[in-house]
Amino acid sequence: MDIQYFKDLLHERALKATNSRLNLLTTMLAYKSAMPYSAIQESMKSVDRVTLYRTLESLKQSGIIHKAYQENNETYYAICGKKCGHQQHSHDHIHFKCLKCELVTCEQTTTDIKISIPEFVINTTSIYLEGICKLCKD
């Protein structure tokens, strides 16, 4: 993924490739895990709070980023895969928070996760796990 990838993705989703959007996406990509809002805010100091909020919301609604984790007053955001769109987020992974390094990552599972509740329609499933990641385990 590079700037051109993000420009094309924004164009596909009918969004302008503004500096705020491109800076946010490249910053999130460089973070290499789900990025906490406080770190996003710190790295985007030149952008006012309202613009940052609107940027996050437009990217979220367009299926470019998603909320990966929320704890206390901190929300973590991650870049979506190609399957997501403005109609629906399609995540077939879990969100894992390491209790040691505190990184939140999107992890693929070895089995499909299928949850159903009789007489209910489930639109979105989100699974959060906490533990020790493979890097901190050793």
The first five atom37 places (N, CA, C, CB, O) and aatype in JSON, in Angstrom:
{
  "aatype": [12, 3, 9, 5, 18, 13, 11, 3, 10, 10, 8, 6, 1, 0, 10, 11, 0, 16, 2, 15, 1, 10, 2, 10, 10, 16, 16, 12, 10, 0, 18, 11, 15, 0, 12, 14, 18, 15, 0, 9, 5, 6, 15, 12, 11, 15, 19, 3, 1, 19, 16, 10, 18, 1, 16, 10, 6, 15, 10, 11, 5, 15, 7, 9, 9, 8, 11, 0, 18, 5, 6, 2, 2, 6, 16, 18, 18, 0, 9, 4, 7, 11, 11, 4, 7, 8, 5, 5, 8, 15, 8, 3, 8, 9, 8, 13, 11, 4, 10, 11, 4, 6, 10, 19, 16, 4, 6, 5, 16, 16, 16, 3, 9, 11, 9, 15, 9, 14, 6, 13, 19, 9, 2, 16, 16, 15, 9, 18, 10, 6, 7, 9, 4, 11, 10, 4, 11, 3],
  "atom_mask": [
    [1, 1, 1, 1, 1],
    [1, 1, 1, 1, 1],
    [1, 1, 1, 1, 1],
    [1, 1, 1, 1, 1],
    [1, 1, 1, 1, 1],
    [1, 1, 1, 1, 1],
    [1, 1, 1, 1, 1],
    [1, 1, 1, 1, 1],
    [1, 1, 1, 1, 1],
    [1, 1, 1, 1, 1],
    [1, 1, 1, 1, 1],
    [1, 1, 1, 1, 1],
    [1, 1, 1, 1, 1],
    [1, 1, 1, 1, 1],
    [1, 1, 1, 1, 1],
    [1, 1, 1, 1, 1],
    [1, 1, 1, 1, 1],
    [1, 1, 1, 1, 1],
    [1, 1, 1, 1, 1],
    [1, 1, 1, 1, 1],
    [1, 1, 1, 1, 1],
    [1, 1, 1, 1, 1],
    [1, 1, 1, 1, 1],
    [1, 1, 1, 1, 1],
    [1, 1, 1, 1, 1],
    [1, 1, 1, 1, 1],
    [1, 1, 1, 1, 1],
    [1, 1, 1, 1, 1],
    [1, 1, 1, 1, 1],
    [1, 1, 1, 1, 1],
    [1, 1, 1, 1, 1],
    [1, 1, 1, 1, 1],
    [1, 1, 1, 1, 1],
    [1, 1, 1, 1, 1],
    [1, 1, 1, 1, 1],
    [1, 1, 1, 1, 1],
    [1, 1, 1, 1, 1],
    [1, 1, 1, 1, 1],
    [1, 1, 1, 1, 1],
    [1, 1, 1, 1, 1],
    [1, 1, 1, 1, 1],
    [1, 1, 1, 1, 1],
    [1, 1, 1, 1, 1],
    [1, 1, 1, 1, 1],
    [1, 1, 1, 1, 1],
    [1, 1, 1, 1, 1],
    [1, 1, 1, 1, 1],
    [1, 1, 1, 1, 1],
    [1, 1, 1, 1, 1],
    [1, 1, 1, 1, 1],
    [1, 1, 1, 1, 1],
    [1, 1, 1, 1, 1],
    [1, 1, 1, 1, 1],
    [1, 1, 1, 1, 1],
    [1, 1, 1, 1, 1],
    [1, 1, 1, 1, 1],
    [1, 1, 1, 1, 1],
    [1, 1, 1, 1, 1],
    [1, 1, 1, 1, 1],
    [1, 1, 1, 1, 1],
    [1, 1, 1, 1, 1],
    [1, 1, 1, 1, 1],
    [1, 1, 1, 0, 1],
    [1, 1, 1, 1, 1],
    [1, 1, 1, 1, 1],
    [1, 1, 1, 1, 1],
    [1, 1, 1, 1, 1],
    [1, 1, 1, 1, 1],
    [1, 1, 1, 1, 1],
    [1, 1, 1, 1, 1],
    [1, 1, 1, 1, 1],
    [1, 1, 1, 1, 1],
    [1, 1, 1, 1, 1],
    [1, 1, 1, 1, 1],
    [1, 1, 1, 1, 1],
    [1, 1, 1, 1, 1],
    [1, 1, 1, 1, 1],
    [1, 1, 1, 1, 1],
    [1, 1, 1, 1, 1],
    [1, 1, 1, 1, 1],
    [1, 1, 1, 0, 1],
    [1, 1, 1, 1, 1],
    [1, 1, 1, 1, 1],
    [1, 1, 1, 1, 1],
    [1, 1, 1, 0, 1],
    [1, 1, 1, 1, 1],
    [1, 1, 1, 1, 1],
    [1, 1, 1, 1, 1],
    [1, 1, 1, 1, 1],
    [1, 1, 1, 1, 1],
    [1, 1, 1, 1, 1],
    [1, 1, 1, 1, 1],
    [1, 1, 1, 1, 1],
    [1, 1, 1, 1, 1],
    [1, 1, 1, 1, 1],
    [1, 1, 1, 1, 1],
    [1, 1, 1, 1, 1],
    [1, 1, 1, 1, 1],
    [1, 1, 1, 1, 1],
    [1, 1, 1, 1, 1],
    [1, 1, 1, 1, 1],
    [1, 1, 1, 1, 1],
    [1, 1, 1, 1, 1],
    [1, 1, 1, 1, 1],
    [1, 1, 1, 1, 1],
    [1, 1, 1, 1, 1],
    [1, 1, 1, 1, 1],
    [1, 1, 1, 1, 1],
    [1, 1, 1, 1, 1],
    [1, 1, 1, 1, 1],
    [1, 1, 1, 1, 1],
    [1, 1, 1, 1, 1],
    [1, 1, 1, 1, 1],
    [1, 1, 1, 1, 1],
    [1, 1, 1, 1, 1],
    [1, 1, 1, 1, 1],
    [1, 1, 1, 1, 1],
    [1, 1, 1, 1, 1],
    [1, 1, 1, 1, 1],
    [1, 1, 1, 1, 1],
    [1, 1, 1, 1, 1],
    [1, 1, 1, 1, 1],
    [1, 1, 1, 1, 1],
    [1, 1, 1, 1, 1],
    [1, 1, 1, 1, 1],
    [1, 1, 1, 1, 1],
    [1, 1, 1, 1, 1],
    [1, 1, 1, 1, 1],
    [1, 1, 1, 1, 1],
    [1, 1, 1, 1, 1],
    [1, 1, 1, 0, 1],
    [1, 1, 1, 1, 1],
    [1, 1, 1, 1, 1],
    [1, 1, 1, 1, 1],
    [1, 1, 1, 1, 1],
    [1, 1, 1, 1, 1],
    [1, 1, 1, 1, 1],
    [1, 1, 1, 1, 1]
  ],
  "atom_positions": [
    [[0.84, -1.18, 0.0], [0.0, 0.0, 0.0], [0.89, 1.25, 0.0], [-0.96, -0.01, 1.22], [1.87, 1.34, 0.74]],
    [[0.52, 2.18, -0.83], [1.23, 3.44, -0.9], [0.23, 4.57, -1.14], [2.32, 3.41, -2.01], [-0.98, 4.35, -1.15]],
    [[0.74, 5.77, -1.34], [-0.13, 6.94, -1.54], [-1.07, 6.71, -2.73], [0.71, 8.21, -1.78], [-2.26, 7.03, -2.65]],
    [[-0.55, 6.16, -3.82], [-1.39, 5.96, -5.0], [-2.51, 4.97, -4.71], [-0.54, 5.47, -6.19], [-3.64, 5.15, -5.17]],
    [[-2.21, 3.92, -3.94], [-3.24, 2.95, -3.55], [-4.36, 3.68, -2.79], [-2.62, 1.82, -2.66], [-5.54, 3.47, -3.08]],
    [[-3.99, 4.53, -1.84], [-4.99, 5.25, -1.05], [-5.76, 6.25, -1.91], [-4.33, 5.97, 0.12], [-6.97, 6.42, -1.74]],
    [[-5.08, 6.91, -2.84], [-5.77, 7.84, -3.74], [-6.81, 7.1, -4.57], [-4.76, 8.54, -4.66], [-7.94, 7.57, -4.72]],
    [[-6.42, 5.94, -5.1], [-7.35, 5.13, -5.9], [-8.51, 4.64, -5.06], [-6.62, 3.93, -6.53], [-9.66, 4.67, -5.5]],
    [[-8.22, 4.2, -3.84], [-9.25, 3.7, -2.94], [-10.25, 4.8, -2.59], [-8.62, 3.13, -1.66], [-11.46, 4.58, -2.61]],
    [[-9.76, 5.97, -2.29], [-10.63, 7.1, -1.98], [-11.5, 7.44, -3.19], [-9.8, 8.33, -1.55], [-12.69, 7.71, -3.06]],
    [[-10.89, 7.43, -4.37], [-11.64, 7.73, -5.59], [-12.75, 6.68, -5.82], [-10.69, 7.77, -6.81], [-13.87, 7.03, -6.18]],
    [[-12.42, 5.4, -5.6], [-13.42, 4.31, -5.75], [-14.6, 4.51, -4.8], [-12.76, 2.93, -5.47], [-15.73, 4.17, -5.14]],
    [[-14.34, 5.07, -3.64], [-15.38, 5.27, -2.62], [-16.01, 6.65, -2.71], [-14.79, 5.06, -1.23], [-16.72, 7.08, -1.8]],
    [[-15.75, 7.35, -3.81], [-16.33, 8.68, -4.08], [-15.92, 9.73, -3.04], [-17.86, 8.59, -4.12], [-16.7, 10.6, -2.68]],
    [[-14.68, 9.63, -2.57], [-14.14, 10.6, -1.63], [-12.95, 11.31, -2.28], [-13.7, 9.91, -0.3], [-12.21, 10.71, -3.05]],
    [[-12.78, 12.58, -1.98], [-11.63, 13.32, -2.48], [-10.39, 12.87, -1.72], [-11.85, 14.86, -2.33], [-10.44, 12.56, -0.53]],
    [[-9.28, 12.84, -2.42], [-8.01, 12.47, -1.8], [-7.38, 13.71, -1.17], [-7.05, 11.83, -2.85], [-6.39, 14.25, -1.66]],
    [[-7.98, 14.15, -0.07], [-7.48, 15.35, 0.61], [-6.2, 15.03, 1.37], [-8.55, 15.92, 1.58], [-5.9, 13.87, 1.67]],
    [[-5.45, 16.07, 1.68], [-4.22, 15.88, 2.46], [-4.52, 15.24, 3.81], [-3.49, 17.22, 2.67], [-3.78, 14.37, 4.26]],
    [[-5.61, 15.66, 4.45], [-5.97, 15.1, 5.76], [-6.21, 13.6, 5.67], [-7.22, 15.8, 6.33], [-5.7, 12.84, 6.49]],
    [[-6.97, 13.16, 4.67], [-7.27, 11.74, 4.51], [-6.01, 10.95, 4.18], [-8.32, 11.54, 3.41], [-5.76, 9.89, 4.76]],
    [[-5.22, 11.45, 3.25], [-4.0, 10.74, 2.85], [-2.99, 10.68, 3.99], [-3.36, 11.41, 1.62], [-2.36, 9.65, 4.21]],
    [[-2.84, 11.79, 4.72], [-1.92, 11.79, 5.87], [-2.38, 10.82, 6.95], [-1.81, 13.19, 6.47], [-1.56, 10.1, 7.52]],
    [[-3.67, 10.8, 7.22], [-4.2, 9.89, 8.23], [-3.96, 8.44, 7.82], [-5.7, 10.14, 8.45], [-3.5, 7.64, 8.64]],
    [[-4.27, 8.09, 6.59], [-4.12, 6.71, 6.14], [-2.66, 6.28, 6.12], [-4.71, 6.54, 4.75], [-2.35, 5.15, 6.53]],
    [[-1.75, 7.13, 5.67], [-0.33, 6.74, 5.66], [0.22, 6.65, 7.08], [0.5, 7.75, 4.84], [1.07, 5.81, 7.37]],
    [[-0.28, 7.51, 7.97], [0.13, 7.45, 9.38], [-0.34, 6.14, 10.01], [-0.43, 8.65, 10.17], [0.41, 5.49, 10.72]],
    [[-1.6, 5.77, 9.74], [-2.14, 4.52, 10.29], [-1.39, 3.32, 9.73], [-3.64, 4.39, 9.98], [-1.12, 2.36, 10.45]],
    [[-1.05, 3.35, 8.45], [-0.32, 2.25, 7.83], [1.06, 2.1, 8.47], [-0.18, 2.47, 6.31], [1.5, 0.98, 8.74]],
    [[1.74, 3.2, 8.7], [3.08, 3.17, 9.3], [3.06, 2.68, 10.75], [3.7, 4.55, 9.23], [4.06, 2.17, 11.24]],
    [[1.92, 2.85, 11.43], [1.79, 2.43, 12.83], [1.89, 0.92, 12.99], [0.47, 2.93, 13.4], [2.3, 0.43, 14.04]],
    [[1.51, 0.18, 11.96], [1.63, -1.29, 11.88], [0.74, -2.07, 12.83], [3.04, -1.68, 12.13], [0.93, -3.28, 13.01]],
    [[-0.22, -1.41, 13.45], [-1.25, -2.09, 14.24], [-2.41, -1.11, 14.33], [-0.71, -2.51, 15.69], [-2.34, 0.0, 13.8]],
    [[-3.48, -1.52, 14.99], [-4.59, -0.59, 15.17], [-4.06, 0.61, 15.96], [-5.81, -1.28, 15.91], [-3.32, 0.45, 16.93]],
    [[-4.45, 1.78, 15.53], [-3.89, 3.0, 16.11], [-4.87, 3.66, 17.07], [-3.5, 3.98, 15.01], [-6.02, 3.92, 16.7]],
    [[-4.44, 3.93, 18.3], [-5.33, 4.59, 19.25], [-5.61, 6.03, 18.82], [-4.73, 4.56, 20.65], [-4.76, 6.69, 18.22]],
    [[-6.8, 6.5, 19.13], [-7.19, 7.86, 18.77], [-6.2, 8.89, 19.3], [-8.59, 8.16, 19.29], [-5.89, 9.86, 18.61]],
    [[-5.71, 8.69, 20.52], [-4.77, 9.65, 21.09], [-3.5, 9.75, 20.25], [-4.41, 9.26, 22.53], [-2.95, 10.85, 20.1]],
    [[-3.02, 8.63, 19.7], [-1.84, 8.66, 18.83], [-2.17, 9.31, 17.49], [-1.29, 7.23, 18.62], [-1.34, 10.02, 16.91]],
    [[-3.38, 9.05, 16.99], [-3.81, 9.7, 15.75], [-3.83, 11.21, 15.95], [-5.21, 9.18, 15.29], [-3.31, 11.97, 15.14]],
    [[-4.44, 11.64, 17.05], [-4.56, 13.06, 17.36], [-3.17, 13.7, 17.5], [-5.38, 13.27, 18.66], [-2.94, 14.81, 17.02]],
    [[-2.27, 13.0, 18.16], [-0.91, 13.5, 18.35], [-0.17, 13.64, 17.01], [-0.12, 12.57, 19.28], [0.52, 14.63, 16.78]],
    [[-0.33, 12.66, 16.13], [0.38, 12.7, 14.85], [-0.26, 13.66, 13.86], [0.43, 11.31, 14.25], [0.38, 14.06, 12.88]],
    [[-1.5, 14.04, 14.1], [-2.22, 14.93, 13.19], [-2.46, 16.3, 13.86], [-3.57, 14.3, 12.75], [-3.53, 16.89, 13.69]],
    [[-1.48, 16.78, 14.61], [-1.62, 18.04, 15.36], [-2.01, 19.22, 14.47], [-0.33, 18.36, 16.07], [-2.7, 20.14, 14.92]],
    [[-1.58, 19.19, 13.22], [-1.85, 20.33, 12.34], [-3.31, 20.38, 11.89], [-0.95, 20.27, 11.11], [-3.75, 21.37, 11.29]],
    [[-4.08, 19.31, 12.18], [-5.49, 19.23, 11.78], [-6.35, 19.5, 13.02], [-5.83, 17.83, 11.14], [-6.13, 18.92, 14.08]],
    [[-7.34, 20.38, 12.88], [-8.19, 20.68, 14.03], [-9.08, 19.48, 14.35], [-9.07, 21.94, 13.75], [-9.27, 18.59, 13.52]],
    [[-9.61, 19.47, 15.57], [-10.39, 18.33, 16.08], [-11.59, 18.0, 15.21], [-10.86, 18.6, 17.48], [-11.88, 16.82, 14.97]],
    [[-12.3, 19.01, 14.74], [-13.5, 18.78, 13.94], [-13.14, 18.13, 12.61], [-14.26, 20.1, 13.7], [-13.81, 17.19, 12.17]],
    [[-12.1, 18.63, 11.97], [-11.65, 18.04, 10.7], [-11.19, 16.61, 10.91], [-10.52, 18.88, 10.08], [-11.5, 15.74, 10.09]],
    [[-10.47, 16.35, 11.99], [-10.02, 14.99, 12.28], [-11.21, 14.07, 12.5], [-9.09, 14.99, 13.51], [-11.24, 12.96, 11.97]],
    [[-12.18, 14.51, 13.28], [-13.37, 13.71, 13.54], [-14.1, 13.41, 12.23], [-14.31, 14.45, 14.52], [-14.48, 12.26, 11.98]],
    [[-14.3, 14.43, 11.4], [-14.99, 14.23, 10.12], [-14.21, 13.3, 9.19], [-15.23, 15.57, 9.43], [-14.79, 12.5, 8.47]],
    [[-12.9, 13.42, 9.21], [-12.05, 12.55, 8.39], [-12.21, 11.1, 8.82], [-10.57, 12.98, 8.49], [-12.4, 10.21, 7.99]],
    [[-12.12, 10.85, 10.12], [-12.3, 9.49, 10.64], [-13.69, 8.95, 10.28], [-12.09, 9.47, 12.17], [-13.81, 7.81, 9.83]],
    [[-14.71, 9.75, 10.48], [-16.08, 9.31, 10.19], [-16.28, 9.01, 8.71], [-17.08, 10.37, 10.65], [-16.9, 8.0, 8.36]],
    [[-15.77, 9.85, 7.83], [-15.95, 9.61, 6.39], [-15.21, 8.35, 5.96], [-15.47, 10.81, 5.57], [-15.72, 7.59, 5.13]],
    [[-14.03, 8.12, 6.49], [-13.27, 6.91, 6.15], [-13.95, 5.67, 6.72], [-11.83, 7.02, 6.68], [-13.95, 4.6, 6.1]],
    [[-14.52, 5.81, 7.91], [-15.24, 4.69, 8.54], [-16.51, 4.36, 7.76], [-15.58, 5.02, 10.0], [-16.78, 3.19, 7.49]],
    [[-17.28, 5.37, 7.4], [-18.53, 5.15, 6.68], [-18.29, 4.61, 5.27], [-19.32, 6.45, 6.6], [-19.16, 3.95, 4.7]],
    [[-17.13, 4.88, 4.71], [-16.81, 4.41, 3.37], [-16.14, 3.04, 3.37], [-15.91, 5.41, 2.68], [-15.8, 2.52, 2.31]],
    [[-15.95, 2.46, 4.55], [-15.36, 1.12, 4.63], [-13.87, 1.1, 4.39], [0.0, 0.0, 0.0], [-13.33, 0.1, 3.92]],
    [[-13.2, 2.21, 4.7], [-11.75, 2.27, 4.52], [-11.03, 1.99, 5.83], [-11.33, 3.64, 3.96], [-9.95, 1.4, 5.84]],
    [[-11.63, 2.43, 6.94], [-11.1, 2.11, 8.27], [-12.24, 1.57, 9.12], [-10.44, 3.36, 8.94], [-13.41, 1.72, 8.77]],
    [[-11.89, 0.95, 10.24], [-12.91, 0.48, 11.18], [-12.42, 0.63, 12.6], [-13.27, -0.99, 10.89], [-11.23, 0.72, 12.87]],
    [[-13.39, 0.66, 13.53], [-13.05, 0.64, 14.95], [-12.59, -0.77, 15.26], [-14.27, 1.08, 15.87], [-13.33, -1.74, 15.05]],
    [[-11.38, -0.89, 15.75], [-10.85, -2.21, 16.03], [-11.02, -2.59, 17.51], [-9.38, -2.27, 15.65], [-11.11, -3.76, 17.85]],
    [[-11.05, -1.59, 18.36], [-11.07, -1.88, 19.79], [-11.45, -0.62, 20.53], [-9.69, -2.43, 20.29], [-11.16, 0.49, 20.08]],
    [[-12.11, -0.79, 21.66], [-12.44, 0.37, 22.49], [-12.29, -0.05, 23.94], [-13.88, 0.9, 22.2], [-12.8, -1.08, 24.37]],
    [[-11.57, 0.78, 24.68], [-11.34, 0.5, 26.09], [-11.23, 1.82, 26.84], [-10.06, -0.37, 26.29], [-10.53, 2.73, 26.4]],
    [[-11.91, 1.92, 27.93], [-11.97, 3.16, 28.7], [-12.34, 4.3, 27.77], [-10.61, 3.45, 29.41], [-13.4, 4.25, 27.15]],
    [[-11.53, 5.31, 27.66], [-11.84, 6.43, 26.78], [-11.01, 6.4, 25.5], [-11.61, 7.75, 27.51], [-10.89, 7.42, 24.83]],
    [[-10.44, 5.27, 25.16], [-9.58, 5.15, 23.98], [-10.21, 4.25, 22.93], [-8.19, 4.61, 24.38], [-10.65, 3.14, 23.23]],
    [[-10.26, 4.75, 21.7], [-10.75, 3.97, 20.57], [-9.58, 3.72, 19.63], [-11.93, 4.69, 19.85], [-8.82, 4.64, 19.32]],
    [[-9.45, 2.48, 19.17], [-8.4, 2.1, 18.24], [-9.01, 1.94, 16.85], [-7.69, 0.79, 18.7], [-10.09, 1.36, 16.71]],
    [[-8.32, 2.44, 15.84], [-8.79, 2.34, 14.46], [-7.78, 1.57, 13.63], [-9.03, 3.74, 13.85], [-6.57, 1.66, 13.86]],
    [[-8.29, 0.79, 12.66], [-7.43, 0.02, 11.76], [-7.92, 0.18, 10.32], [-7.41, -1.49, 12.17], [-9.08, 0.49, 10.08]],
    [[-7.01, -0.03, 9.4], [-7.36, 0.05, 7.98], [-8.07, -1.24, 7.59], [-6.09, 0.27, 7.1], [-7.65, -2.34, 7.95]],
    [[-9.16, -1.1, 6.84], [-9.95, -2.25, 6.4], [-9.28, -2.95, 5.21], [-11.37, -1.8, 6.02], [-8.38, -2.42, 4.57]],
    [[-9.76, -4.15, 4.96], [-9.36, -4.87, 3.77], [-10.25, -4.49, 2.6], [0.0, 0.0, 0.0], [-11.14, -3.65, 2.74]],
    [[-10.01, -5.09, 1.47], [-10.76, -4.78, 0.23], [-12.23, -5.16, 0.31], [-10.12, -5.49, -0.94], [-13.04, -4.6, -0.42]],
    [[-12.61, -6.11, 1.19], [-13.99, -6.58, 1.25], [-14.96, -5.56, 1.83], [-14.07, -7.84, 2.06], [-16.16, -5.64, 1.61]],
    [[-14.44, -4.6, 2.57], [-15.3, -3.61, 3.21], [-15.74, -2.56, 2.2], [-14.58, -2.95, 4.39], [-15.05, -2.28, 1.22]],
    [[-16.9, -1.99, 2.46], [-17.42, -0.94, 1.6], [-18.34, -0.03, 2.38], [0.0, 0.0, 0.0], [-18.5, -0.19, 3.59]],
    [[-18.95, 0.92, 1.68], [-19.82, 1.87, 2.36], [-21.12, 1.21, 2.83], [-20.14, 3.04, 1.45], [-21.76, 1.71, 3.76]],
    [[-21.5, 0.11, 2.21], [-22.72, -0.59, 2.62], [-22.52, -1.37, 3.92], [-23.18, -1.54, 1.52], [-23.38, -1.38, 4.79]],
    [[-21.36, -2.02, 4.02], [-21.14, -2.89, 5.18], [-19.65, -3.19, 5.35], [-21.94, -4.21, 5.03], [-18.92, -3.35, 4.37]],
    [[-19.24, -3.26, 6.59], [-17.89, -3.72, 6.9], [-17.92, -5.24, 6.92], [-17.36, -3.13, 8.27], [-18.84, -5.84, 7.47]],
    [[-16.93, -5.85, 6.33], [-16.87, -7.31, 6.27], [-15.54, -7.76, 6.86], [-17.04, -7.82, 4.81], [-14.52, -7.82, 6.16]],
    [[-15.57, -8.08, 8.14], [-14.34, -8.48, 8.82], [-14.45, -9.92, 9.28], [-14.05, -7.55, 10.03], [-15.33, -10.28, 10.07]],
    [[-13.57, -10.73, 8.77], [-13.54, -12.13, 9.21], [-12.29, -12.36, 10.04], [-13.59, -13.1, 7.98], [-11.56, -13.33, 9.86]],
    [[-12.07, -11.43, 10.97], [-10.92, -11.55, 11.85], [-11.31, -11.1, 13.26], [-9.72, -10.72, 11.32], [-12.39, -10.56, 13.49]],
    [[-10.4, -11.33, 14.17], [-10.61, -10.91, 15.55], [-9.66, -9.74, 15.86], [-10.37, -12.09, 16.54], [-8.67, -9.53, 15.16]],
    [[-9.98, -9.02, 16.89], [-9.11, -7.94, 17.35], [-8.46, -8.41, 18.66], [-9.9, -6.59, 17.55], [-9.15, -8.8, 19.6]],
    [[-7.14, -8.36, 18.68], [-6.38, -8.87, 19.82], [-5.59, -7.73, 20.45], [-5.44, -10.02, 19.39], [-4.86, -7.02, 19.77]],
    [[-5.75, -7.58, 21.76], [-4.95, -6.58, 22.49], [-3.97, -7.3, 23.39], [-5.86, -5.63, 23.32], [-4.34, -8.13, 24.22]],
    [[-2.69, -6.97, 23.21], [-1.64, -7.54, 24.05], [-1.61, -6.76, 25.37], [-0.25, -7.5, 23.33], [-1.52, -5.53, 25.38]],
    [[-1.67, -7.48, 26.46], [-1.68, -6.86, 27.78], [-0.29, -6.38, 28.2], [-2.21, -7.84, 28.81], [-0.15, -5.63, 29.17]],
    [[0.74, -6.81, 27.46], [2.1, -6.38, 27.78], [2.5, -5.14, 26.98], [3.09, -7.52, 27.5], [2.83, -4.1, 27.57]],
    [[2.48, -5.24, 25.65], [2.9, -4.1, 24.81], [1.73, -3.18, 24.46], [3.54, -4.61, 23.53], [1.94, -2.08, 23.94]],
    [[0.51, -3.61, 24.75], [-0.72, -2.86, 24.55], [-1.07, -2.56, 23.09], [-0.63, -1.58, 25.29], [-1.9, -1.69, 22.81]],
    [[-0.43, -3.27, 22.16], [-0.8, -3.11, 20.75], [-2.08, -3.87, 20.47], [0.34, -3.6, 19.82], [-2.31, -4.94, 21.03]],
    [[-2.91, -3.31, 19.6], [-4.14, -3.96, 19.15], [-3.93, -4.34, 17.7], [-5.4, -3.03, 19.34], [-3.61, -3.48, 16.87]],
    [[-4.12, -5.61, 17.38], [-3.92, -6.08, 16.02], [-5.15, -6.81, 15.52], [-2.69, -6.98, 15.93], [-5.93, -7.36, 16.29]],
    [[-5.31, -6.81, 14.2], [-6.35, -7.59, 13.54], [-5.72, -8.93, 13.18], [-6.94, -6.85, 12.26], [-4.72, -8.97, 12.46]],
    [[-6.27, -10.02, 13.67], [-5.7, -11.35, 13.47], [-6.68, -12.25, 12.75], [-5.29, -11.97, 14.82], [-7.87, -12.28, 13.07]],
    [[-6.18, -12.99, 11.78], [-7.0, -13.97, 11.07], [-7.13, -15.22, 11.94], [-6.38, -14.31, 9.67], [-6.19, -15.58, 12.66]],
    [[-8.26, -15.88, 11.87], [-8.46, -17.12, 12.62], [-8.28, -18.31, 11.69], [-9.86, -17.14, 13.29], [-8.36, -18.17, 10.47]],
    [[-8.05, -19.46, 12.26], [-7.88, -20.66, 11.45], [-9.22, -21.29, 11.11], [-7.0, -21.67, 12.17], [-9.29, -22.16, 10.24]],
    [[-10.28, -20.86, 11.78], [-11.62, -21.36, 11.49], [-12.57, -20.18, 11.29], [-12.13, -22.28, 12.62], [-12.34, -19.1, 11.82]],
    [[-13.61, -20.4, 10.52], [-14.62, -19.36, 10.33], [-15.41, -19.16, 11.61], [-15.56, -19.72, 9.17], [-15.71, -20.1, 12.33]],
    [[-15.72, -17.93, 11.86], [-16.52, -17.6, 13.04], [-17.95, -17.35, 12.57], [-15.93, -16.33, 13.8], [-18.22, -16.39, 11.86]],
    [[-18.84, -18.23, 12.97], [-20.26, -18.11, 12.6], [-21.08, -18.08, 13.88], [-20.71, -19.28, 11.66], [-21.07, -19.04, 14.66]],
    [[-21.77, -17.01, 14.08], [-22.61, -16.87, 15.27], [-24.04, -16.59, 14.81], [-22.09, -15.74, 16.21], [-24.27, -15.74, 13.95]],
    [[-24.98, -17.3, 15.39], [-26.38, -17.03, 15.07], [-27.2, -17.09, 16.34], [-26.93, -18.03, 14.01], [-26.87, -17.82, 17.28]],
    [[-28.27, -16.32, 16.35], [-29.2, -16.3, 17.46], [-30.59, -16.5, 16.84], [-29.11, -14.95, 18.31], [-30.99, -15.74, 15.96]],
    [[-31.32, -17.52, 17.3], [-32.64, -17.77, 16.71], [-33.52, -16.51, 16.74], [-33.34, -18.91, 17.45], [-33.6, -15.82, 17.75]],
    [[-34.16, -16.25, 15.62], [-35.09, -15.14, 15.45], [-34.44, -13.75, 15.5], [-36.15, -15.22, 16.49], [-35.13, -12.76, 15.69]],
    [[-33.11, -13.68, 15.34], [-32.39, -12.41, 15.28], [-31.64, -12.33, 13.97], [-31.42, -12.25, 16.49], [-31.21, -13.35, 13.43]],
    [[-31.48, -11.14, 13.46], [-30.64, -10.91, 12.28], [-29.39, -10.18, 12.75], [-31.41, -10.08, 11.17], [-29.46, -9.09, 13.32]],
    [[-28.25, -10.79, 12.52], [-26.98, -10.2, 12.95], [-26.33, -9.53, 11.75], [-26.03, -11.29, 13.57], [-26.08, -10.17, 10.73]],
    [[-26.08, -8.25, 11.87], [-25.43, -7.51, 10.78], [-23.93, -7.46, 10.94], [-25.98, -6.11, 10.71], [-23.19, -7.52, 9.95]],
    [[-23.47, -7.34, 12.16], [-22.04, -7.19, 12.41], [-21.65, -8.03, 13.62], [-21.68, -5.71, 12.63], [-22.37, -8.09, 14.61]],
    [[-20.49, -8.66, 13.52], [-19.93, -9.41, 14.65], [-18.55, -8.85, 14.92], [-19.89, -10.95, 14.36], [-17.76, -8.66, 13.98]],
    [[-18.24, -8.59, 16.15], [-16.92, -8.09, 16.51], [-16.43, -8.87, 17.72], [-16.95, -6.56, 16.8], [-17.11, -8.93, 18.75]],
    [[-15.27, -9.46, 17.59], [-14.72, -10.26, 18.68], [-13.41, -9.64, 19.13], [-14.51, -11.74, 18.24], [-12.5, -9.41, 18.33]],
    [[-13.31, -9.38, 20.43], [-12.12, -8.8, 21.03], [-11.51, -9.82, 21.97], [-12.45, -7.48, 21.78], [-12.2, -10.42, 22.8]],
    [[-10.22, -10.03, 21.85], [-9.5, -10.92, 22.74], [-8.34, -10.17, 23.37], [-9.01, -12.18, 21.99], [-7.75, -9.29, 22.75]],
    [[-8.01, -10.52, 24.59], [-6.86, -9.93, 25.28], [-5.96, -11.05, 25.76], [-7.3, -9.04, 26.45], [-6.43, -12.13, 26.13]],
    [[-4.69, -10.8, 25.75], [-3.72, -11.78, 26.21], [-2.32, -11.27, 25.94], [0.0, 0.0, 0.0], [-2.07, -10.07, 25.96]],
    [[-1.41, -12.18, 25.68], [-0.01, -11.83, 25.39], [0.27, -12.2, 23.93], [0.98, -12.58, 26.38], [0.04, -13.34, 23.51]],
    [[0.78, -11.22, 23.17], [1.04, -11.46, 21.74], [2.28, -12.34, 21.54], [1.22, -10.12, 21.0], [3.04, -12.59, 22.48]],
    [[2.47, -12.79, 20.32], [3.59, -13.69, 20.01], [4.94, -13.02, 20.22], [3.5, -14.18, 18.58], [5.91, -13.71, 20.53]],
    [[5.04, -11.7, 20.06], [6.31, -11.02, 20.27], [6.66, -10.88, 21.74], [6.28, -9.67, 19.64], [7.83, -10.95, 22.11]],
    [[5.65, -10.69, 22.58], [5.88, -10.5, 24.02], [5.93, -11.83, 24.78], [4.79, -9.63, 24.6], [6.39, -11.88, 25.92]],
    [[5.47, -12.89, 24.15], [5.37, -14.2, 24.8], [6.74, -14.75, 25.18], [4.65, -15.19, 23.88], [6.88, -15.43, 26.19]],
    [[7.72, -14.47, 24.38], [9.07, -15.06, 24.61], [9.88, -14.34, 25.64], [9.85, -15.09, 23.34], [11.01, -14.74, 25.91]]
  ]
}
